Amino acid sequence: MATKEKNIWVFLIFILSGIVVGGLLGVLAEKISWLWWLSYGEQFGFTNPVTLDLSVIKFTFGLWIKINVASIIGMILAVFIYRKV
């Protein structure tokens, strides 16, 4: 019996695309009165980015994540589609 090898990178691409597409749909859905709940979510991250100044080069590190209901649904759909592929 032949088995399919599933690659972790393909899985991560599926998950990230589900989050991005879901997040975009959530932002678009907030303008529609009966789909407002898809845009409900939370955002978290660094309020002030961390800066490392080495005199010759300056690095600024920051991370901001905004997750909503639509991005969670997109992530779940991505996992379901990945398992079917």
N, CA, C and O atoms as CSV, one atom per row, in Angstrom:
chain,resi,resn,atom,element,x,y,z
A,1,MET,N,N,0.846,-1.170,0.000
A,1,MET,CA,C,0.000,0.000,0.000
A,1,MET,C,C,0.902,1.246,0.000
A,1,MET,O,O,1.758,1.407,0.869
A,2,ALA,N,N,0.695,2.099,-0.968
A,2,ALA,CA,C,1.488,3.326,-1.081
A,2,ALA,C,C,0.940,4.388,-0.134
A,2,ALA,O,O,-0.271,4.535,0.027
A,3,THR,N,N,1.856,5.121,0.487
A,3,THR,CA,C,1.448,6.207,1.380
A,3,THR,C,C,1.913,7.535,0.811
A,3,THR,O,O,2.933,7.613,0.126
A,4,LYS,N,N,1.159,8.566,1.101
A,4,LYS,CA,C,1.541,9.907,0.684
A,4,LYS,C,C,2.387,10.536,1.779
A,4,LYS,O,O,2.020,10.509,2.954
A,5,GLU,N,N,3.507,11.094,1.391
A,5,GLU,CA,C,4.307,11.850,2.343
A,5,GLU,C,C,3.803,13.277,2.363
A,5,GLU,O,O,3.648,13.904,1.315
A,6,LYS,N,N,3.548,13.785,3.545
A,6,LYS,CA,C,3.069,15.152,3.667
A,6,LYS,C,C,4.198,16.009,4.217
A,6,LYS,O,O,4.829,15.674,5.219
A,7,ASN,N,N,4.430,17.103,3.546
A,7,ASN,CA,C,5.529,17.989,3.875
A,7,ASN,C,C,5.066,19.045,4.869
A,7,ASN,O,O,3.977,19.599,4.722
A,8,ILE,N,N,5.881,19.327,5.876
A,8,ILE,CA,C,5.537,20.321,6.894
A,8,ILE,C,C,5.473,21.718,6.294
A,8,ILE,O,O,4.683,22.545,6.751
A,9,TRP,N,N,6.290,22.001,5.275
A,9,TRP,CA,C,6.279,23.329,4.648
A,9,TRP,C,C,4.969,23.567,3.903
A,9,TRP,O,O,4.435,24.676,3.922
A,10,VAL,N,N,4.454,22.541,3.254
A,10,VAL,CA,C,3.162,22.670,2.571
A,10,VAL,C,C,2.066,22.906,3.596
A,10,VAL,O,O,1.158,23.705,3.369
A,11,PHE,N,N,2.148,22.216,4.718
A,11,PHE,CA,C,1.178,22.414,5.787
A,11,PHE,C,C,1.214,23.850,6.311
A,11,PHE,O,O,0.166,24.467,6.501
A,12,LEU,N,N,2.405,24.382,6.542
A,12,LEU,CA,C,2.534,25.757,7.026
A,12,LEU,C,C,2.013,26.766,6.009
A,12,LEU,O,O,1.412,27.772,6.386
A,13,ILE,N,N,2.240,26.505,4.725
A,13,ILE,CA,C,1.719,27.387,3.686
A,13,ILE,C,C,0.196,27.354,3.680
A,13,ILE,O,O,-0.444,28.396,3.536
A,14,PHE,N,N,-0.388,26.173,3.835
A,14,PHE,CA,C,-1.845,26.056,3.916
A,14,PHE,C,C,-2.386,26.847,5.103
A,14,PHE,O,O,-3.356,27.594,4.966
A,15,ILE,N,N,-1.762,26.685,6.266
A,15,ILE,CA,C,-2.220,27.370,7.474
A,15,ILE,C,C,-2.100,28.885,7.316
A,15,ILE,O,O,-3.047,29.611,7.617
A,16,LEU,N,N,-0.958,29.366,6.854
A,16,LEU,CA,C,-0.761,30.806,6.691
A,16,LEU,C,C,-1.706,31.398,5.668
A,16,LEU,O,O,-2.219,32.501,5.860
A,17,SER,N,N,-1.942,30.679,4.581
A,17,SER,CA,C,-2.879,31.201,3.586
A,17,SER,C,C,-4.297,31.220,4.144
A,17,SER,O,O,-5.064,32.130,3.832
A,18,GLY,N,N,-4.656,30.247,4.951
A,18,GLY,CA,C,-5.973,30.251,5.593
A,18,GLY,C,C,-6.129,31.416,6.549
A,18,GLY,O,O,-7.194,32.028,6.616
A,19,ILE,N,N,-5.076,31.727,7.292
A,19,ILE,CA,C,-5.120,32.856,8.222
A,19,ILE,C,C,-5.221,34.175,7.464
A,19,ILE,O,O,-6.009,35.046,7.832
A,20,VAL,N,N,-4.424,34.322,6.406
A,20,VAL,CA,C,-4.422,35.584,5.650
A,20,VAL,C,C,-5.748,35.795,4.934
A,20,VAL,O,O,-6.329,36.877,5.017
A,21,VAL,N,N,-6.231,34.781,4.238
A,21,VAL,CA,C,-7.503,34.919,3.511
A,21,VAL,C,C,-8.649,35.119,4.493
A,21,VAL,O,O,-9.526,35.949,4.254
A,22,GLY,N,N,-8.657,34.378,5.584
A,22,GLY,CA,C,-9.692,34.550,6.601
A,22,GLY,C,C,-9.652,35.928,7.229
A,22,GLY,O,O,-10.696,36.539,7.453
A,23,GLY,N,N,-8.456,36.423,7.517
A,23,GLY,CA,C,-8.321,37.765,8.080
A,23,GLY,C,C,-8.818,38.834,7.122
A,23,GLY,O,O,-9.483,39.783,7.535
A,24,LEU,N,N,-8.497,38.680,5.842
A,24,LEU,CA,C,-8.975,39.627,4.836
A,24,LEU,C,C,-10.493,39.593,4.739
A,24,LEU,O,O,-11.136,40.640,4.671
A,25,LEU,N,N,-11.064,38.407,4.733
A,25,LEU,CA,C,-12.529,38.301,4.696
A,25,LEU,C,C,-13.163,38.882,5.956
A,25,LEU,O,O,-14.252,39.453,5.898
A,26,GLY,N,N,-12.493,38.739,7.085
A,26,GLY,CA,C,-12.998,39.319,8.324
A,26,GLY,C,C,-13.017,40.834,8.275
A,26,GLY,O,O,-13.963,41.460,8.754
A,27,VAL,N,N,-11.979,41.431,7.700
A,27,VAL,CA,C,-11.933,42.889,7.569
A,27,VAL,C,C,-13.019,43.369,6.606
A,27,VAL,O,O,-13.670,44.384,6.854
A,28,LEU,N,N,-13.209,42.642,5.516
A,28,LEU,CA,C,-14.257,43.012,4.567
A,28,LEU,C,C,-15.657,42.802,5.141
A,28,LEU,O,O,-16.586,43.531,4.793
A,29,ALA,N,N,-15.812,41.807,6.021
A,29,ALA,CA,C,-17.122,41.484,6.576
A,29,ALA,C,C,-17.583,42.480,7.631
A,29,ALA,O,O,-18.773,42.524,7.941
A,30,GLU,N,N,-16.683,43.279,8.190
A,30,GLU,CA,C,-17.096,44.215,9.232
A,30,GLU,C,C,-17.979,45.333,8.679
A,30,GLU,O,O,-18.663,46.013,9.444
A,31,LYS,N,N,-17.972,45.528,7.372
A,31,LYS,CA,C,-18.810,46.545,6.753
A,31,LYS,C,C,-20.222,46.037,6.471
A,31,LYS,O,O,-21.108,46.829,6.151
A,32,ILE,N,N,-20.440,44.741,6.584
A,32,ILE,CA,C,-21.753,44.132,6.342
A,32,ILE,C,C,-22.393,43.872,7.701
A,32,ILE,O,O,-21.814,43.208,8.561
A,33,SER,N,N,-23.588,44.403,7.875
A,33,SER,CA,C,-24.208,44.389,9.209
A,33,SER,C,C,-24.448,42.985,9.759
A,33,SER,O,O,-24.270,42.772,10.958
A,34,TRP,N,N,-24.838,42.039,8.945
A,34,TRP,CA,C,-25.147,40.704,9.463
A,34,TRP,C,C,-23.937,39.777,9.492
A,34,TRP,O,O,-24.058,38.629,9.920
A,35,LEU,N,N,-22.749,40.258,9.038
A,35,LEU,CA,C,-21.513,39.474,9.123
A,35,LEU,C,C,-20.476,40.110,10.048
A,35,LEU,O,O,-19.298,39.761,9.990
A,36,TRP,N,N,-20.908,41.042,10.899
A,36,TRP,CA,C,-19.979,41.755,11.781
A,36,TRP,C,C,-19.208,40.804,12.688
A,36,TRP,O,O,-18.067,41.093,13.047
A,37,TRP,N,N,-19.799,39.690,13.061
A,37,TRP,CA,C,-19.190,38.770,14.007
A,37,TRP,C,C,-17.933,38.100,13.449
A,37,TRP,O,O,-17.103,37.618,14.220
A,38,LEU,N,N,-17.777,38.062,12.116
A,38,LEU,CA,C,-16.562,37.492,11.531
A,38,LEU,C,C,-15.339,38.363,11.800
A,38,LEU,O,O,-14.212,37.869,11.811
A,39,SER,N,N,-15.559,39.655,12.016
A,39,SER,CA,C,-14.433,40.555,12.266
A,39,SER,C,C,-14.108,40.696,13.747
A,39,SER,O,O,-13.160,41.395,14.105
A,40,TYR,N,N,-14.880,40.044,14.613
A,40,TYR,CA,C,-14.620,40.116,16.042
A,40,TYR,C,C,-13.306,39.401,16.346
A,40,TYR,O,O,-13.110,38.255,15.942
A,41,GLY,N,N,-12.416,40.073,17.051
A,41,GLY,CA,C,-11.137,39.451,17.362
A,41,GLY,C,C,-10.310,40.288,18.300
A,41,GLY,O,O,-10.799,41.247,18.898
A,42,GLU,N,N,-9.083,39.928,18.421
A,42,GLU,CA,C,-8.157,40.578,19.339
A,42,GLU,C,C,-6.826,40.776,18.636
A,42,GLU,O,O,-6.468,40.023,17.730
A,43,GLN,N,N,-6.103,41.791,19.062
A,43,GLN,CA,C,-4.769,42.029,18.540
A,43,GLN,C,C,-3.788,42.136,19.700
A,43,GLN,O,O,-4.117,42.660,20.764
A,44,PHE,N,N,-2.591,41.637,19.480
A,44,PHE,CA,C,-1.583,41.675,20.528
A,44,PHE,C,C,-0.200,41.738,19.898
A,44,PHE,O,O,-0.021,41.406,18.726
A,45,GLY,N,N,0.755,42.161,20.676
A,45,GLY,CA,C,2.130,42.273,20.204
A,45,GLY,C,C,2.867,43.349,20.979
A,45,GLY,O,O,2.415,43.788,22.036
A,46,PHE,N,N,3.996,43.767,20.451
A,46,PHE,CA,C,4.781,44.826,21.068
A,46,PHE,C,C,4.140,46.174,20.753
A,46,PHE,O,O,3.911,46.496,19.587
A,47,THR,N,N,3.849,46.965,21.788
A,47,THR,CA,C,3.329,48.300,21.529
A,47,THR,C,C,4.433,49.226,21.068
A,47,THR,O,O,4.210,50.086,20.217
A,48,ASN,N,N,5.621,49.058,21.622
A,48,ASN,CA,C,6.801,49.801,21.177
A,48,ASN,C,C,7.830,48.796,20.684
A,48,ASN,O,O,8.231,47.907,21.435
A,49,PRO,N,N,8.263,48.921,19.432
A,49,PRO,CA,C,9.253,47.965,18.927
A,49,PRO,C,C,10.572,48.062,19.683
A,49,PRO,O,O,10.943,49.132,20.165
A,50,VAL,N,N,11.266,46.953,19.781
A,50,VAL,CA,C,12.568,46.889,20.443
A,50,VAL,C,C,13.636,47.259,19.412
A,50,VAL,O,O,13.663,46.703,18.315
A,51,THR,N,N,14.509,48.196,19.766
A,51,THR,CA,C,15.551,48.649,18.851
A,51,THR,C,C,16.922,48.295,19.412
A,51,THR,O,O,17.215,48.544,20.581
A,52,LEU,N,N,17.749,47.715,18.564
A,52,LEU,CA,C,19.132,47.385,18.913
A,52,LEU,C,C,20.038,48.250,18.046
A,52,LEU,O,O,20.114,48.058,16.832
A,53,ASP,N,N,20.725,49.201,18.673
A,53,ASP,CA,C,21.592,50.136,17.957
A,53,ASP,C,C,23.041,49.714,18.153
A,53,ASP,O,O,23.566,49.782,19.264
A,54,LEU,N,N,23.691,49.276,17.066
A,54,LEU,CA,C,25.085,48.846,17.112
A,54,LEU,C,C,26.021,49.902,16.523
A,54,LEU,O,O,27.161,49.599,16.171
A,55,SER,N,N,25.550,51.104,16.419
A,55,SER,CA,C,26.294,52.255,15.934
A,55,SER,C,C,26.514,52.217,14.419
A,55,SER,O,O,26.416,53.254,13.763
A,56,VAL,N,N,26.801,51.077,13.866
A,56,VAL,CA,C,26.974,50.954,12.423
A,56,VAL,C,C,25.658,50.566,11.753
A,56,VAL,O,O,25.346,51.010,10.649
A,57,ILE,N,N,24.910,49.740,12.439
A,57,ILE,CA,C,23.634,49.255,11.919
A,57,ILE,C,C,22.623,49.245,13.052
A,57,ILE,O,O,22.964,49.006,14.211
A,58,LYS,N,N,21.388,49.506,12.699
A,58,LYS,CA,C,20.330,49.547,13.705
A,58,LYS,C,C,19.250,48.532,13.327
A,58,LYS,O,O,18.745,48.537,12.205
A,59,PHE,N,N,18.908,47.669,14.273
A,59,PHE,CA,C,17.864,46.667,14.088
A,59,PHE,C,C,16.637,47.077,14.894
A,59,PHE,O,O,16.750,47.499,16.045
A,60,THR,N,N,15.485,46.951,14.287
A,60,THR,CA,C,14.227,47.195,14.985
A,60,THR,C,C,13.377,45.941,14.882
A,60,THR,O,O,13.080,45.471,13.784
A,61,PHE,N,N,12.988,45.404,16.024
A,61,PHE,CA,C,12.187,44.189,16.085
A,61,PHE,C,C,10.785,44.539,16.569
A,61,PHE,O,O,10.617,45.253,17.558
A,62,GLY,N,N,9.794,44.033,15.869
A,62,GLY,CA,C,8.428,44.261,16.288
A,62,GLY,C,C,7.536,43.137,15.786
A,62,GLY,O,O,7.811,42.520,14.758
A,63,LEU,N,N,6.483,42.886,16.513
A,63,LEU,CA,C,5.541,41.847,16.132
A,63,LEU,C,C,4.150,42.290,16.547
A,63,LEU,O,O,3.933,42.681,17.694
A,64,TRP,N,N,3.212,42.229,15.621
A,64,TRP,CA,C,1.840,42.609,15.896
A,64,TRP,C,C,0.942,41.602,15.214
A,64,TRP,O,O,1.021,41.424,13.999
A,65,ILE,N,N,0.095,40.944,15.973
A,65,ILE,CA,C,-0.790,39.915,15.434
A,65,ILE,C,C,-2.227,40.323,15.702
A,65,ILE,O,O,-2.591,40.670,16.826
A,66,LYS,N,N,-3.034,40.275,14.660
A,66,LYS,CA,C,-4.463,40.546,14.791
A,66,LYS,C,C,-5.189,39.312,14.283
A,66,LYS,O,O,-5.084,38.948,13.112
A,67,ILE,N,N,-5.920,38.680,15.175
A,67,ILE,CA,C,-6.633,37.458,14.822
A,67,ILE,C,C,-8.116,37.690,15.038
A,67,ILE,O,O,-8.522,38.297,16.028
A,68,ASN,N,N,-8.925,37.201,14.101
A,68,ASN,CA,C,-10.371,37.349,14.214
A,68,ASN,C,C,-11.049,36.007,13.939
A,68,ASN,O,O,-10.385,35.018,13.630
A,69,VAL,N,N,-12.355,35.987,14.051
A,69,VAL,CA,C,-13.116,34.745,13.889
A,69,VAL,C,C,-12.929,34.184,12.482
A,69,VAL,O,O,-12.791,32.972,12.313
A,70,ALA,N,N,-12.925,35.050,11.476
A,70,ALA,CA,C,-12.777,34.585,10.098
A,70,ALA,C,C,-11.409,33.946,9.862
A,70,ALA,O,O,-11.311,32.977,9.108
A,71,SER,N,N,-10.355,34.465,10.487
A,71,SER,CA,C,-9.037,33.860,10.307
A,71,SER,C,C,-8.949,32.503,10.999
A,71,SER,O,O,-8.241,31.614,10.526
A,72,ILE,N,N,-9.655,32.335,12.103
A,72,ILE,CA,C,-9.703,31.020,12.762
A,72,ILE,C,C,-10.452,30.018,11.892
A,72,ILE,O,O,-10.032,28.868,11.760
A,73,ILE,N,N,-11.560,30.454,11.301
A,73,ILE,CA,C,-12.313,29.586,10.384
A,73,ILE,C,C,-11.448,29.234,9.174
A,73,ILE,O,O,-11.454,28.089,8.722
A,74,GLY,N,N,-10.708,30.207,8.648
A,74,GLY,CA,C,-9.812,29.948,7.522
A,74,GLY,C,C,-8.730,28.956,7.873
A,74,GLY,O,O,-8.369,28.115,7.049
A,75,MET,N,N,-8.204,29.039,9.086
A,75,MET,CA,C,-7.174,28.106,9.525
A,75,MET,C,C,-7.753,26.687,9.645
A,75,MET,O,O,-7.104,25.719,9.248
A,76,ILE,N,N,-8.946,26.567,10.179
A,76,ILE,CA,C,-9.585,25.253,10.305
A,76,ILE,C,C,-9.872,24.652,8.927
A,76,ILE,O,O,-9.652,23.460,8.710
A,77,LEU,N,N,-10.363,25.478,7.997
A,77,LEU,CA,C,-10.600,25.004,6.640
A,77,LEU,C,C,-9.300,24.584,5.956
A,77,LEU,O,O,-9.282,23.608,5.205
A,78,ALA,N,N,-8.222,25.312,6.209
A,78,ALA,CA,C,-6.928,24.958,5.623
A,78,ALA,C,C,-6.450,23.600,6.115
A,78,ALA,O,O,-5.924,22.806,5.334
A,79,VAL,N,N,-6.627,23.328,7.399
A,79,VAL,CA,C,-6.238,22.020,7.944
A,79,VAL,C,C,-7.098,20.924,7.332
A,79,VAL,O,O,-6.588,19.856,6.993
A,80,PHE,N,N,-8.400,21.173,7.186
A,80,PHE,CA,C,-9.306,20.186,6.599
A,80,PHE,C,C,-8.916,19.906,5.141
A,80,PHE,O,O,-8.872,18.748,4.725
A,81,ILE,N,N,-8.636,20.954,4.371
A,81,ILE,CA,C,-8.249,20.765,2.968
A,81,ILE,C,C,-6.903,20.044,2.864
A,81,ILE,O,O,-6.715,19.190,1.998
A,82,TYR,N,N,-5.975,20.394,3.746
A,82,TYR,CA,C,-4.659,19.738,3.738
A,82,TYR,C,C,-4.795,18.243,4.001
A,82,TYR,O,O,-4.120,17.431,3.367
A,83,ARG,N,N,-5.660,17.887,4.927
A,83,ARG,CA,C,-5.831,16.464,5.245
A,83,ARG,C,C,-6.472,15.702,4.096
A,83,ARG,O,O,-6.231,14.505,3.942
A,84,LYS,N,N,-7.298,16.385,3.275
A,84,LYS,CA,C,-7.948,15.741,2.146
A,84,LYS,C,C,-7.027,15.615,0.933
A,84,LYS,O,O,-7.236,14.765,0.068
A,85,VAL,N,N,-6.013,16.466,0.882
A,85,VAL,CA,C,-5.130,16.461,-0.300
A,85,VAL,C,C,-4.148,15.352,-0.231
A,85,VAL,O,O,-3.329,15.195,-1.137
